[in-house]
Amino acid sequence: MKGCVLFFADLVRAIEPVPRGLTMDFIRASSYGSGTESTGDVKLKTDLKKEKVAGRHVILIEDIVDTALTITTVARHLTEECGAASVATATLLDKHERRLLAYRPEYVGFVCPNEFVIGYGLDFDEEYRSLPYIGVLKPECYAHLGIAAASPDGSGESGDE
C-alpha cells in the first residue's frame, strides 16, 4: 500500500489527540503491474509480526479502493492469518463503479469517477506519485509505451489498488 503514504502521513498528523496504544505498520500489496488494469493477482509483501495484530482492532489506510481485490485480501490476511479482532478501512478515494467484490470502506474521503488517477501518492508505473494534487492521466500519456487504453468501464489506478 505504498501509494497511500502521503494520505497516511497527513491523516496520522491530523489525529488529535493521538490515541493511546496507537501503532503503525505497513503491508505492501498490489494487483497492478506496469499497466492500467488490475492483474487480479494480489501480491502481499510484509514482515508484520502476528503478535502485533492478534486481538487488536485494525484500521487499514488505503489510497484508493476500486475492484476491492487488494483490500479484501489484506483484510482477510489480517483476520485469518494474524488474528485481528476487527478490520476497518479508511480510503482517500472510493471508485465503487469498479467493484468486483462486495466491499464497502467504513471511511471514505471522496468518491472517485472511473478515471485513471495519479498524484498524491498514486502512480502510473512508479511515476507521478510526488505530484501535490490528484489528476487524471490521459491515455495519450502512456500510449507510446504500447499499453492499450483502458476501456470505459475498466480504467485502473495506482500500483496498489
VMD Tcl script that builds the backbone (N, CA, C; Angstrom):
set m [mol new atoms 483]
animate dup $m
set s [atomselect $m all]
$s set {name element resname resid chain x y z} {
  {N N MET 1 A 0.827 -1.176 0.000}
  {CA C MET 1 A 0.000 0.000 0.000}
  {C C MET 1 A 0.874 1.244 0.000}
  {N N LYS 2 A 1.866 1.177 -0.837}
  {CA C LYS 2 A 2.838 2.255 -0.983}
  {C C LYS 2 A 2.203 3.565 -1.426}
  {N N GLY 3 A 1.164 3.485 -2.234}
  {CA C GLY 3 A 0.529 4.687 -2.763}
  {C C GLY 3 A -0.156 5.543 -1.717}
  {N N CYS 4 A -0.451 4.976 -0.558}
  {CA C CYS 4 A -1.189 5.744 0.442}
  {C C CYS 4 A -0.278 6.480 1.413}
  {N N VAL 5 A 1.022 6.471 1.196}
  {CA C VAL 5 A 1.939 7.037 2.188}
  {C C VAL 5 A 1.677 8.521 2.456}
  {N N LEU 6 A 1.366 9.315 1.461}
  {CA C LEU 6 A 1.100 10.741 1.689}
  {C C LEU 6 A -0.206 10.931 2.454}
  {N N PHE 7 A -1.253 10.226 2.037}
  {CA C PHE 7 A -2.532 10.292 2.743}
  {C C PHE 7 A -2.368 9.801 4.174}
  {N N PHE 8 A -1.661 8.698 4.349}
  {CA C PHE 8 A -1.415 8.130 5.672}
  {C C PHE 8 A -0.721 9.145 6.579}
  {N N ALA 9 A 0.349 9.753 6.084}
  {CA C ALA 9 A 1.097 10.726 6.893}
  {C C ALA 9 A 0.221 11.918 7.268}
  {N N ASP 10 A -0.525 12.439 6.313}
  {CA C ASP 10 A -1.406 13.576 6.600}
  {C C ASP 10 A -2.507 13.192 7.587}
  {N N LEU 11 A -3.060 12.009 7.434}
  {CA C LEU 11 A -4.129 11.549 8.317}
  {C C LEU 11 A -3.624 11.369 9.747}
  {N N VAL 12 A -2.490 10.716 9.907}
  {CA C VAL 12 A -1.932 10.482 11.242}
  {C C VAL 12 A -1.605 11.806 11.932}
  {N N ARG 13 A -1.063 12.754 11.193}
  {CA C ARG 13 A -0.749 14.067 11.785}
  {C C ARG 13 A -2.006 14.822 12.195}
  {N N ALA 14 A -3.129 14.535 11.544}
  {CA C ALA 14 A -4.378 15.246 11.838}
  {C C ALA 14 A -5.141 14.659 13.029}
  {N N ILE 15 A -4.764 13.476 13.481}
  {CA C ILE 15 A -5.474 12.840 14.595}
  {C C ILE 15 A -5.052 13.495 15.903}
  {N N GLU 16 A -6.008 14.124 16.563}
  {CA C GLU 16 A -5.775 14.780 17.849}
  {C C GLU 16 A -6.896 14.404 18.799}
  {N N PRO 17 A -6.642 14.031 19.984}
  {CA C PRO 17 A -5.341 13.633 20.498}
  {C C PRO 17 A -4.959 12.256 19.950}
  {N N VAL 18 A -3.685 11.966 19.976}
  {CA C VAL 18 A -3.204 10.673 19.493}
  {C C VAL 18 A -3.715 9.591 20.447}
  {N N PRO 19 A -4.431 8.601 19.919}
  {CA C PRO 19 A -4.963 7.536 20.781}
  {C C PRO 19 A -3.846 6.750 21.462}
  {N N ARG 20 A -4.045 6.468 22.719}
  {CA C ARG 20 A -3.087 5.662 23.479}
  {C C ARG 20 A -3.021 4.266 22.850}
  {N N GLY 21 A -1.828 3.760 22.687}
  {CA C GLY 21 A -1.648 2.432 22.122}
  {C C GLY 21 A -1.627 2.390 20.604}
  {N N LEU 22 A -1.704 3.562 19.966}
  {CA C LEU 22 A -1.667 3.607 18.501}
  {C C LEU 22 A -0.303 3.140 18.009}
  {N N THR 23 A -0.315 2.157 17.137}
  {CA C THR 23 A 0.916 1.711 16.491}
  {C C THR 23 A 0.682 1.728 14.989}
  {N N MET 24 A 1.767 1.817 14.247}
  {CA C MET 24 A 1.673 1.871 12.790}
  {C C MET 24 A 2.582 0.820 12.183}
  {N N ASP 25 A 2.105 0.218 11.118}
  {CA C ASP 25 A 2.916 -0.737 10.378}
  {C C ASP 25 A 2.475 -0.686 8.931}
  {N N PHE 26 A 3.217 -1.363 8.079}
  {CA C PHE 26 A 2.946 -1.297 6.653}
  {C C PHE 26 A 2.898 -2.684 6.037}
  {N N ILE 27 A 1.991 -2.829 5.081}
  {CA C ILE 27 A 1.901 -4.027 4.254}
  {C C ILE 27 A 1.938 -3.538 2.818}
  {N N ARG 28 A 2.790 -4.111 2.027}
  {CA C ARG 28 A 2.834 -3.762 0.604}
  {C C ARG 28 A 1.958 -4.761 -0.129}
  {N N ALA 29 A 0.962 -4.243 -0.802}
  {CA C ALA 29 A 0.026 -5.089 -1.539}
  {C C ALA 29 A -0.228 -4.461 -2.894}
  {N N SER 30 A -0.323 -5.301 -3.924}
  {CA C SER 30 A -0.563 -4.766 -5.256}
  {C C SER 30 A -1.250 -5.785 -6.140}
  {N N SER 31 A -2.156 -5.273 -6.966}
  {CA C SER 31 A -2.757 -6.114 -8.010}
  {C C SER 31 A -2.537 -5.472 -9.372}
  {N N TYR 32 A -1.656 -4.479 -9.418}
  {CA C TYR 32 A -1.334 -3.788 -10.667}
  {C C TYR 32 A 0.141 -3.984 -10.963}
  {N N GLY 33 A 0.464 -4.196 -12.212}
  {CA C GLY 33 A 1.851 -4.237 -12.641}
  {C C GLY 33 A 2.204 -2.868 -13.184}
  {N N SER 34 A 2.663 -2.824 -14.411}
  {CA C SER 34 A 3.024 -1.542 -15.013}
  {C C SER 34 A 1.934 -1.007 -15.929}
  {N N GLY 35 A 0.775 -1.651 -15.936}
  {CA C GLY 35 A -0.311 -1.197 -16.800}
  {C C GLY 35 A -1.386 -0.442 -16.052}
  {N N THR 36 A -2.526 -0.312 -16.715}
  {CA C THR 36 A -3.640 0.429 -16.131}
  {C C THR 36 A -4.767 -0.489 -15.688}
  {N N GLU 37 A -4.580 -1.791 -15.814}
  {CA C GLU 37 A -5.603 -2.758 -15.425}
  {C C GLU 37 A -5.070 -3.661 -14.321}
  {N N SER 38 A -5.935 -4.015 -13.386}
  {CA C SER 38 A -5.580 -4.954 -12.336}
  {C C SER 38 A -5.300 -6.314 -12.966}
  {N N THR 39 A -4.280 -6.996 -12.458}
  {CA C THR 39 A -3.993 -8.346 -12.932}
  {C C THR 39 A -4.937 -9.352 -12.282}
  {N N GLY 40 A -5.563 -8.954 -11.185}
  {CA C GLY 40 A -6.423 -9.860 -10.432}
  {C C GLY 40 A -5.644 -10.736 -9.478}
  {N N ASP 41 A -4.322 -10.711 -9.586}
  {CA C ASP 41 A -3.438 -11.497 -8.729}
  {C C ASP 41 A -2.845 -10.559 -7.677}
  {N N VAL 42 A -3.309 -10.674 -6.438}
  {CA C VAL 42 A -2.857 -9.778 -5.372}
  {C C VAL 42 A -1.612 -10.344 -4.712}
  {N N LYS 43 A -0.592 -9.519 -4.647}
  {CA C LYS 43 A 0.662 -9.911 -4.019}
  {C C LYS 43 A 0.837 -9.130 -2.724}
  {N N LEU 44 A 1.145 -9.846 -1.622}
  {CA C LEU 44 A 1.394 -9.219 -0.327}
  {C C LEU 44 A 2.866 -9.346 0.021}
  {N N LYS 45 A 3.435 -8.256 0.490}
  {CA C LYS 45 A 4.808 -8.268 0.991}
  {C C LYS 45 A 4.763 -7.617 2.362}
  {N N THR 46 A 5.088 -8.391 3.384}
  {CA C THR 46 A 5.034 -7.844 4.732}
  {C C THR 46 A 5.968 -8.595 5.664}
  {N N ASP 47 A 6.459 -7.884 6.653}
  {CA C ASP 47 A 7.204 -8.515 7.736}
  {C C ASP 47 A 6.455 -8.274 9.045}
  {N N LEU 48 A 5.169 -8.000 8.929}
  {CA C LEU 48 A 4.300 -7.735 10.068}
  {C C LEU 48 A 4.253 -8.957 10.978}
  {N N LYS 49 A 4.525 -8.747 12.236}
  {CA C LYS 49 A 4.502 -9.834 13.223}
  {C C LYS 49 A 3.064 -10.076 13.678}
  {N N LYS 50 A 2.643 -11.333 13.656}
  {CA C LYS 50 A 1.274 -11.691 14.031}
  {C C LYS 50 A 0.915 -11.198 15.425}
  {N N GLU 51 A 1.863 -11.254 16.349}
  {CA C GLU 51 A 1.574 -10.847 17.728}
  {C C GLU 51 A 1.278 -9.350 17.854}
  {N N LYS 52 A 1.699 -8.548 16.866}
  {CA C LYS 52 A 1.389 -7.117 16.882}
  {C C LYS 52 A -0.064 -6.855 16.497}
  {N N VAL 53 A -0.701 -7.828 15.848}
  {CA C VAL 53 A -2.059 -7.666 15.326}
  {C C VAL 53 A -3.082 -8.479 16.117}
  {N N ALA 54 A -2.693 -9.628 16.613}
  {CA C ALA 54 A -3.620 -10.548 17.274}
  {C C ALA 54 A -4.432 -9.855 18.366}
  {N N GLY 55 A -5.758 -9.970 18.244}
  {CA C GLY 55 A -6.659 -9.416 19.242}
  {C C GLY 55 A -6.869 -7.914 19.177}
  {N N ARG 56 A -6.237 -7.239 18.222}
  {CA C ARG 56 A -6.343 -5.775 18.133}
  {C C ARG 56 A -7.318 -5.359 17.037}
  {N N HIS 57 A -7.810 -4.133 17.165}
  {CA C HIS 57 A -8.673 -3.535 16.151}
  {C C HIS 57 A -7.775 -2.772 15.186}
  {N N VAL 58 A -7.906 -3.065 13.901}
  {CA C VAL 58 A -7.008 -2.533 12.879}
  {C C VAL 58 A -7.785 -1.627 11.927}
  {N N ILE 59 A -7.182 -0.501 11.587}
  {CA C ILE 59 A -7.732 0.344 10.526}
  {C C ILE 59 A -6.729 0.343 9.384}
  {N N LEU 60 A -7.155 -0.154 8.231}
  {CA C LEU 60 A -6.326 -0.127 7.032}
  {C C LEU 60 A -6.479 1.239 6.390}
  {N N ILE 61 A -5.371 1.874 6.086}
  {CA C ILE 61 A -5.389 3.156 5.400}
  {C C ILE 61 A -5.018 2.875 3.954}
  {N N GLU 62 A -5.878 3.271 3.033}
  {CA C GLU 62 A -5.689 2.964 1.617}
  {C C GLU 62 A -5.821 4.235 0.790}
  {N N ASP 63 A -5.083 4.285 -0.312}
  {CA C ASP 63 A -5.186 5.444 -1.198}
  {C C ASP 63 A -6.467 5.399 -2.020}
  {N N ILE 64 A -6.753 4.241 -2.601}
  {CA C ILE 64 A -7.931 4.114 -3.457}
  {C C ILE 64 A -8.452 2.683 -3.400}
  {N N VAL 65 A -9.751 2.548 -3.330}
  {CA C VAL 65 A -10.384 1.231 -3.388}
  {C C VAL 65 A -11.228 1.209 -4.653}
  {N N ASP 66 A -10.927 0.262 -5.524}
  {CA C ASP 66 A -11.729 0.142 -6.742}
  {C C ASP 66 A -12.322 -1.255 -6.845}
  {N N THR 67 A -11.591 -2.221 -7.356}
  {CA C THR 67 A -12.133 -3.572 -7.518}
  {C C THR 67 A -12.390 -4.244 -6.177}
  {N N ALA 68 A -11.653 -3.836 -5.159}
  {CA C ALA 68 A -11.689 -4.386 -3.796}
  {C C ALA 68 A -10.934 -5.703 -3.678}
  {N N LEU 69 A -10.251 -6.135 -4.729}
  {CA C LEU 69 A -9.468 -7.368 -4.656}
  {C C LEU 69 A -8.328 -7.237 -3.651}
  {N N THR 70 A -7.588 -6.148 -3.724}
  {CA C THR 70 A -6.442 -5.967 -2.838}
  {C C THR 70 A -6.879 -5.793 -1.392}
  {N N ILE 71 A -7.812 -4.901 -1.152}
  {CA C ILE 71 A -8.205 -4.595 0.223}
  {C C ILE 71 A -8.835 -5.797 0.918}
  {N N THR 72 A -9.623 -6.604 0.202}
  {CA C THR 72 A -10.210 -7.788 0.830}
  {C C THR 72 A -9.149 -8.844 1.114}
  {N N THR 73 A -8.140 -8.942 0.254}
  {CA C THR 73 A -7.040 -9.879 0.501}
  {C C THR 73 A -6.271 -9.478 1.752}
  {N N VAL 74 A -5.980 -8.192 1.896}
  {CA C VAL 74 A -5.249 -7.709 3.074}
  {C C VAL 74 A -6.093 -7.890 4.335}
  {N N ALA 75 A -7.370 -7.528 4.279}
  {CA C ALA 75 A -8.252 -7.672 5.444}
  {C C ALA 75 A -8.358 -9.139 5.863}
  {N N ARG 76 A -8.492 -10.020 4.890}
  {CA C ARG 76 A -8.561 -11.457 5.180}
  {C C ARG 76 A -7.263 -11.945 5.820}
  {N N HIS 77 A -6.131 -11.485 5.314}
  {CA C HIS 77 A -4.834 -11.854 5.883}
  {C C HIS 77 A -4.746 -11.419 7.349}
  {N N LEU 78 A -5.179 -10.189 7.623}
  {CA C LEU 78 A -5.099 -9.669 8.991}
  {C C LEU 78 A -6.015 -10.409 9.956}
  {N N THR 79 A -7.192 -10.811 9.509}
  {CA C THR 79 A -8.106 -11.523 10.408}
  {C C THR 79 A -7.775 -13.013 10.488}
  {N N GLU 80 A -7.607 -13.659 9.348}
  {CA C GLU 80 A -7.409 -15.106 9.338}
  {C C GLU 80 A -5.990 -15.535 9.695}
  {N N GLU 81 A -4.996 -14.829 9.195}
  {CA C GLU 81 A -3.608 -15.219 9.426}
  {C C GLU 81 A -3.007 -14.571 10.678}
  {N N CYS 82 A -3.430 -13.341 10.970}
  {CA C CYS 82 A -2.822 -12.595 12.080}
  {C C CYS 82 A -3.727 -12.478 13.298}
  {N N GLY 83 A -5.001 -12.821 13.179}
  {CA C GLY 83 A -5.895 -12.819 14.327}
  {C C GLY 83 A -6.403 -11.464 14.782}
  {N N ALA 84 A -6.508 -10.496 13.867}
  {CA C ALA 84 A -7.043 -9.176 14.238}
  {C C ALA 84 A -8.468 -9.328 14.761}
  {N N ALA 85 A -8.816 -8.554 15.800}
  {CA C ALA 85 A -10.168 -8.585 16.362}
  {C C ALA 85 A -11.173 -8.015 15.372}
  {N N SER 86 A -10.764 -6.968 14.652}
  {CA C SER 86 A -11.606 -6.369 13.618}
  {C C SER 86 A -10.718 -5.614 12.647}
  {N N VAL 87 A -11.231 -5.414 11.443}
  {CA C VAL 87 A -10.504 -4.653 10.425}
  {C C VAL 87 A -11.485 -3.696 9.766}
  {N N ALA 88 A -11.144 -2.406 9.771}
  {CA C ALA 88 A -11.929 -1.373 9.092}
  {C C ALA 88 A -11.014 -0.715 8.063}
  {N N THR 89 A -11.602 -0.037 7.098}
  {CA C THR 89 A -10.822 0.619 6.049}
  {C C THR 89 A -11.145 2.098 5.972}
  {N N ALA 90 A -10.090 2.903 5.884}
  {CA C ALA 90 A -10.213 4.335 5.596}
  {C C ALA 90 A -9.509 4.557 4.266}
  {N N THR 91 A -10.228 5.041 3.275}
  {CA C THR 91 A -9.639 5.270 1.958}
  {C C THR 91 A -9.821 6.719 1.531}
  {N N LEU 92 A -8.813 7.250 0.881}
  {CA C LEU 92 A -8.921 8.606 0.357}
  {C C LEU 92 A -9.937 8.643 -0.781}
  {N N LEU 93 A -9.823 7.684 -1.701}
  {CA C LEU 93 A -10.687 7.656 -2.885}
  {C C LEU 93 A -11.440 6.336 -2.975}
  {N N ASP 94 A -12.714 6.409 -3.268}
  {CA C ASP 94 A -13.543 5.221 -3.440}
  {C C ASP 94 A -14.106 5.225 -4.858}
  {N N LYS 95 A -13.665 4.243 -5.635}
  {CA C LYS 95 A -14.132 4.113 -7.015}
  {C C LYS 95 A -15.075 2.907 -7.074}
  {N N HIS 96 A -16.258 3.072 -6.496}
  {CA C HIS 96 A -17.184 1.951 -6.348}
  {C C HIS 96 A -17.728 1.425 -7.666}
  {N N GLU 97 A -17.657 2.203 -8.742}
  {CA C GLU 97 A -18.114 1.723 -10.059}
  {C C GLU 97 A -17.337 0.496 -10.522}
  {N N ARG 98 A -16.129 0.327 -10.006}
  {CA C ARG 98 A -15.242 -0.753 -10.461}
  {C C ARG 98 A -15.288 -2.000 -9.585}
  {N N ARG 99 A -16.134 -2.046 -8.565}
  {CA C ARG 99 A -16.149 -3.157 -7.624}
  {C C ARG 99 A -16.376 -4.494 -8.311}
  {N N LEU 100 A -15.517 -5.429 -7.978}
  {CA C LEU 100 A -15.697 -6.821 -8.382}
  {C C LEU 100 A -16.192 -7.640 -7.202}
  {N N LEU 101 A -15.939 -7.136 -5.998}
  {CA C LEU 101 A -16.357 -7.810 -4.770}
  {C C LEU 101 A -17.234 -6.867 -3.958}
  {N N ALA 102 A -18.124 -7.445 -3.181}
  {CA C ALA 102 A -18.996 -6.628 -2.322}
  {C C ALA 102 A -18.179 -6.158 -1.120}
  {N N TYR 103 A -17.659 -4.969 -1.190}
  {CA C TYR 103 A -16.850 -4.412 -0.106}
  {C C TYR 103 A -17.150 -2.930 -0.013}
  {N N ARG 104 A -17.331 -2.466 1.196}
  {CA C ARG 104 A -17.637 -1.052 1.403}
  {C C ARG 104 A -16.715 -0.500 2.482}
  {N N PRO 105 A -15.819 0.416 2.128}
  {CA C PRO 105 A -14.938 1.006 3.139}
  {C C PRO 105 A -15.757 1.750 4.194}
  {N N GLU 106 A -15.325 1.652 5.443}
  {CA C GLU 106 A -16.033 2.321 6.531}
  {C C GLU 106 A -15.854 3.836 6.492}
  {N N TYR 107 A -14.697 4.290 6.022}
  {CA C TYR 107 A -14.390 5.720 5.988}
  {C C TYR 107 A -13.903 6.093 4.591}
  {N N VAL 108 A -14.572 7.058 3.953}
  {CA C VAL 108 A -14.250 7.454 2.580}
  {C C VAL 108 A -14.030 8.956 2.526}
  {N N GLY 109 A -12.898 9.363 1.920}
  {CA C GLY 109 A -12.642 10.787 1.724}
  {C C GLY 109 A -13.470 11.339 0.585}
  {N N PHE 110 A -13.318 10.741 -0.599}
  {CA C PHE 110 A -14.007 11.213 -1.795}
  {C C PHE 110 A -14.405 10.035 -2.667}
  {N N VAL 111 A -15.542 10.154 -3.326}
  {CA C VAL 111 A -15.930 9.189 -4.350}
  {C C VAL 111 A -15.216 9.615 -5.625}
  {N N CYS 112 A -14.577 8.658 -6.283}
  {CA C CYS 112 A -13.747 8.943 -7.455}
  {C C CYS 112 A -14.453 8.470 -8.725}
  {N N PRO 113 A -14.457 9.297 -9.765}
  {CA C PRO 113 A -15.036 8.848 -11.035}
  {C C PRO 113 A -14.168 7.752 -11.644}
  {N N ASN 114 A -14.688 7.072 -12.618}
  {CA C ASN 114 A -13.987 5.965 -13.255}
  {C C ASN 114 A -12.940 6.486 -14.239}
  {N N GLU 115 A -11.894 7.064 -13.694}
  {CA C GLU 115 A -10.763 7.599 -14.458}
  {C C GLU 115 A -9.482 7.070 -13.833}
  {N N PHE 116 A -8.416 7.007 -14.614}
  {CA C PHE 116 A -7.117 6.596 -14.090}
  {C C PHE 116 A -6.478 7.813 -13.430}
  {N N VAL 117 A -6.345 7.770 -12.100}
  {CA C VAL 117 A -5.869 8.936 -11.361}
  {C C VAL 117 A -4.437 8.750 -10.875}
  {N N ILE 118 A -3.725 9.876 -10.809}
  {CA C ILE 118 A -2.322 9.904 -10.390}
  {C C ILE 118 A -2.110 11.078 -9.440}
  {N N GLY 119 A -0.981 11.057 -8.760}
  {CA C GLY 119 A -0.602 12.149 -7.870}
  {C C GLY 119 A -0.967 11.862 -6.426}
  {N N TYR 120 A -0.381 12.635 -5.496}
  {CA C TYR 120 A -0.617 12.489 -4.059}
  {C C TYR 120 A -0.427 11.026 -3.638}
  {N N GLY 121 A 0.621 10.404 -4.174}
  {CA C GLY 121 A 0.953 9.024 -3.859}
  {C C GLY 121 A 0.516 8.017 -4.904}
  {N N LEU 122 A -0.469 8.344 -5.702}
  {CA C LEU 122 A -0.963 7.443 -6.749}
  {C C LEU 122 A -0.020 7.502 -7.945}
  {N N ASP 123 A 0.255 6.350 -8.534}
  {CA C ASP 123 A 1.249 6.322 -9.609}
  {C C ASP 123 A 0.737 5.648 -10.874}
  {N N PHE 124 A 1.505 5.836 -11.907}
  {CA C PHE 124 A 1.423 5.027 -13.118}
  {C C PHE 124 A 2.836 4.537 -13.352}
  {N N ASP 125 A 3.055 3.237 -13.207}
  {CA C ASP 125 A 4.371 2.633 -13.410}
  {C C ASP 125 A 5.449 3.365 -12.602}
  {N N GLU 126 A 5.130 3.654 -11.330}
  {CA C GLU 126 A 6.019 4.323 -10.371}
  {C C GLU 126 A 6.293 5.793 -10.701}
  {N N GLU 127 A 5.567 6.364 -11.623}
  {CA C GLU 127 A 5.713 7.785 -11.969}
  {C C GLU 127 A 4.550 8.574 -11.375}
  {N N TYR 128 A 4.753 9.853 -11.196}
  {CA C TYR 128 A 3.724 10.835 -10.797}
  {C C TYR 128 A 3.314 10.793 -9.327}
  {N N ARG 129 A 3.881 9.908 -8.505}
  {CA C ARG 129 A 3.498 9.824 -7.095}
  {C C ARG 129 A 3.698 11.142 -6.352}
  {N N SER 130 A 4.711 11.891 -6.728}
  {CA C SER 130 A 5.074 13.091 -5.961}
  {C C SER 130 A 4.270 14.334 -6.334}
  {N N LEU 131 A 3.357 14.225 -7.284}
  {CA C LEU 131 A 2.529 15.388 -7.609}
  {C C LEU 131 A 1.757 15.814 -6.362}
  {N N PRO 132 A 1.653 17.113 -6.096}
  {CA C PRO 132 A 0.964 17.572 -4.879}
  {C C PRO 132 A -0.559 17.623 -5.023}
  {N N TYR 133 A -1.085 17.016 -6.045}
  {CA C TYR 133 A -2.524 17.006 -6.308}
  {C C TYR 133 A -2.890 15.674 -6.957}
  {N N ILE 134 A -4.180 15.414 -7.087}
  {CA C ILE 134 A -4.662 14.222 -7.786}
  {C C ILE 134 A -5.197 14.665 -9.138}
  {N N GLY 135 A -4.726 14.002 -10.193}
  {CA C GLY 135 A -5.154 14.337 -11.543}
  {C C GLY 135 A -5.490 13.087 -12.329}
  {N N VAL 136 A -6.056 13.282 -13.495}
  {CA C VAL 136 A -6.406 12.180 -14.392}
  {C C VAL 136 A -5.291 12.021 -15.417}
  {N N LEU 137 A -4.794 10.796 -15.582}
  {CA C LEU 137 A -3.776 10.502 -16.584}
  {C C LEU 137 A -4.486 10.147 -17.884}
  {N N LYS 138 A -4.272 10.956 -18.883}
  {CA C LYS 138 A -4.910 10.717 -20.178}
  {C C LYS 138 A -4.194 9.577 -20.907}
  {N N PRO 139 A -4.942 8.769 -21.666}
  {CA C PRO 139 A -4.340 7.642 -22.380}
  {C C PRO 139 A -3.180 8.039 -23.284}
  {N N GLU 140 A -3.214 9.220 -23.877}
  {CA C GLU 140 A -2.111 9.619 -24.753}
  {C C GLU 140 A -0.787 9.761 -23.992}
  {N N CYS 141 A -0.852 9.847 -22.680}
  {CA C CYS 141 A 0.369 9.941 -21.873}
  {C C CYS 141 A 1.109 8.611 -21.789}
  {N N TYR 142 A 0.408 7.497 -22.011}
  {CA C TYR 142 A 1.070 6.202 -21.940}
  {C C TYR 142 A 0.917 5.382 -23.218}
  {N N ALA 143 A 0.285 5.922 -24.236}
  {CA C ALA 143 A 0.088 5.192 -25.496}
  {C C ALA 143 A 1.418 4.804 -26.132}
  {N N HIS 144 A 2.430 5.668 -26.020}
  {CA C HIS 144 A 3.740 5.392 -26.622}
  {C C HIS 144 A 4.439 4.191 -25.982}
  {N N LEU 145 A 3.951 3.737 -24.841}
  {CA C LEU 145 A 4.543 2.592 -24.158}
  {C C LEU 145 A 3.982 1.266 -24.653}
  {N N GLY 146 A 3.009 1.344 -25.573}
  {CA C GLY 146 A 2.409 0.129 -26.101}
  {C C GLY 146 A 1.353 -0.463 -25.187}
  {N N ILE 147 A 0.890 0.318 -24.222}
  {CA C ILE 147 A -0.152 -0.139 -23.311}
  {C C ILE 147 A -1.474 0.371 -23.840}
  {N N ALA 148 A -2.396 -0.541 -24.069}
  {CA C ALA 148 A -3.707 -0.140 -24.590}
  {C C ALA 148 A -4.443 0.686 -23.557}
  {N N ALA 149 A -5.183 1.651 -24.040}
  {CA C ALA 149 A -6.005 2.466 -23.141}
  {C C ALA 149 A -7.040 1.579 -22.483}
  {N N ALA 150 A -7.318 1.867 -21.235}
  {CA C ALA 150 A -8.330 1.112 -20.508}
  {C C ALA 150 A -9.695 1.373 -21.119}
  {N N SER 151 A -10.519 0.363 -21.103}
  {CA C SER 151 A -11.873 0.531 -21.629}
  {C C SER 151 A -12.659 1.470 -20.726}
  {N N PRO 152 A -13.746 2.047 -21.221}
  {CA C PRO 152 A -14.519 2.982 -20.402}
  {C C PRO 152 A -14.958 2.404 -19.066}
  {N N ASP 153 A -15.153 1.088 -18.990}
  {CA C ASP 153 A -15.566 0.507 -17.719}
  {C C ASP 153 A -14.417 -0.218 -17.031}
  {N N GLY 154 A -13.185 0.037 -17.453}
  {CA C GLY 154 A -12.089 -0.725 -16.880}
  {C C GLY 154 A -10.819 0.035 -16.650}
  {N N SER 155 A -10.890 1.309 -16.338}
  {CA C SER 155 A -9.650 2.026 -16.047}
  {C C SER 155 A -9.099 1.580 -14.706}
  {N N GLY 156 A -7.824 1.729 -14.537}
  {CA C GLY 156 A -7.179 1.314 -13.302}
  {C C GLY 156 A -6.745 2.491 -12.485}
  {N N GLU 157 A -5.824 2.281 -11.607}
  {CA C GLU 157 A -5.232 3.372 -10.843}
  {C C GLU 157 A -3.877 2.994 -10.333}
  {N N SER 158 A -3.590 3.379 -9.133}
  {CA C SER 158 A -2.243 3.285 -8.598}
  {C C SER 158 A -1.682 1.882 -8.663}
  {N N GLY 159 A -0.395 1.776 -8.363}
  {CA C GLY 159 A 0.251 0.486 -8.312}
  {C C GLY 159 A -0.223 -0.353 -7.155}
  {N N ASP 160 A -1.119 0.151 -6.358}
  {CA C ASP 160 A -1.539 -0.568 -5.171}
  {C C ASP 160 A -2.963 -1.072 -5.249}
  {N N GLU 161 A -3.875 -0.280 -5.514}
  {CA C GLU 161 A -5.271 -0.605 -5.740}
  {C C GLU 161 A -6.066 0.583 -5.396}
}
mol reanalyze $m
mol bondsrecalc $m
mol representation Tube
mol addrep $m
